[in-house]
């Protein structure tokens, strides 16, 4: 695939593989042509047809920032400039930043006084030592150029103890650096370095609002709204499509799907959860002024889906079933296996019913427990054999054709599922994507 229209920098959340998988699924579902041209744990760059979808950060759960690429340089020049302290290489970077083609896009119609910031991201950890020097150089160069054009500017700094010179999404929002100000992203890859302007930034306050401000809460195993949004995008759900969550709990996945424009259906075996979901969805409708929302929540058993749901009536399923009992301590391997063995019949019955209610080509995204054991290993449910016997196809999160010759693809190609687990977390989530 040859794409040369525009390039965009994406800054992922903590789980960069999950962030990338979500973006790939989101754009693929919307038939946006794209190719990964640079890939690292701290940023990735997509070349794509010009599309508003590429800057819709709040349609995504796993992306922190997105920016339009304004210029590129060889990373070798950057290494010479800052690691080798090469004056000629530094001047080459300074001139590129001050050129009208870059500067005028970074600071479109600047006020007489503005605030701007610079964040430095890098593929190689070797740049960490020099990253603050790079950030000061970029910021100083831009401030001097602004002054030469009669603009008073304040260059936003960082606390001294910050590991890397990177503005958080909260700082960008609070200082309005995508409004009256500007954030420059300086992203150093293996081969190329990208200068981009932050176009949009993740708003954590909205996700937090939908989590802790809704009327009904349930602390144990409630899926975070951001992860719920990731799963919805992995499911390929589009506006007006029907998304079903048969283990809906207090309705987190249903909330995010409703905000994405989908028709949503929720089910739970617990009457309290059914009522909680209804209450939370009514609250969401009022808080976000959703006109004519299409949702229903009802009591039912996920092991007998066809009792409540017609065959081949659902476009996509995103759900988190039972992950097992809360754990106060890391379990032994044998105890972790007992947990997964006890859960297996529930998952088998659920998969069987999901196959019946999904339309052909529909996606099923579901979580299985990823249990960290006392010995440092992990135990999980392996359902790929069962899913295959039912006629499901595993959807790999990454496709080779969108990576070209990027060497990092070889590190990801064997993965058939994605894992989300925090440091010290006893039970994480393995996210599986299947297609009927």
C-alpha positions, 0 to 999 in steps of 0.5 A: 500500500502506498500512502503519502498524503499525511502523517500523524503521531499517536502517543499511546497510554501505558499499554502501547500494544493495546493502544495500537491495536485499538487504533488499527481496529478503529480505522480499519472498521471505518475503511480509512487507508493507513500504514504504520511508518514508525513504531515504538513503545512511546509513540507511533506514526501513521501515514494515511488519507486525510481523515477527521477520524485520525484526530478524534482522541476521545473516540479512543480509550488508549491514546493520550495525544495525537498530532499532525506531522509538520516535518521530518529529519533523519534521526542520525542528524538528531543524534549528531546534534545532541549526543555528538554536540555537532553545531552544524547539525543543531543549526540544521534542526533550528532552521527547520523549526523556524522555517515558515512551512513548520513555524506557521503551522505550529503557531497559526495566528499567535496572540501577542502573548502565548504559552507553548510547550515541548514534549520529547518522545524517543524510541531508544532509551539511550536518548533519556539522558539527553532528552531534557537538553533536547527539550530546552533546545527546541523550546529555546529555538521556538521562543527566540523565533517567536520573539523575532516576530514580535510575539511574547511567549512563555515556554512551559517547563517541568518539575526537576524530578520528572524522568522525561520532558513530556507534558501530561495530557492533564497539563496540556488541557489545563494550559489550553495548549490545543486552544490558545497555546501550542504543544510541539511533539518532538518524536525520535524514531529509529530512522526518522524524527518527527516534529508535530503539533498536538491536535487533540488530547485525551480528556481524563476528566470525562472518563473519570466523570462517567466512572465515579460520578454516575449514581451506582458504583461497584468497586470489585472488578468494574471495568475502567471506562477507558478499557471499555472504550478500547473493547468497543473499538476492537469489536468494530462497533459503528454508530447504529450497530447493535452492541450486546453485553451479556455480563453488563454489571453496572453498565460501563461498556453499555455507557461507552457504546451508547456515547459512540452512537451504537444501539446497546443491549445489556443483560445480567443474571443479577437483578441488582446489576440490571437496575444499576445499569438502567439507572446509570444509562438514564443518568448518562442520557441526561448528563450528555443530552443524548437525544433518543438513545437506543438501549435496553437492559434485562435479566437473563443467563449468559449461558442461555443467550438464545432464550432472550436474544434472537439468532443472528440479531447482534452485530457485535459483543463486548463483555467482561464475564466473571474473572474469579474471586478477589485475591488478597495475595498472589495465589499458587499455580495450583490454586490459580488453575482451580480458579480457571477450571471452575470458570471454564464451563461458564465461558464455554456455554457463553461462547456457544450462545454468542455464536448463535446470536452474532450475525455472520462476520460479527466480532466478539470481544471478551475478557478472560482472567490473567492470574499472576501466580506466586512464582511470577508466572501467569495462568489464564483460560485458553479458549482458542481451541473451543472457539475454533471448534464452534466456528469462530476465527481469531482476529489477530490485533496486528496485520503485516500489510500495515507495517511494511518493513518495520522491524518491530512487527516481528515482535508482535506477530505471534500475539493472538490476544492482548493483556492489560495488567498493572504492576502488582495486580493479582488478576489482570485482563486478557482481551480476546477478539473473535469473529464469527 
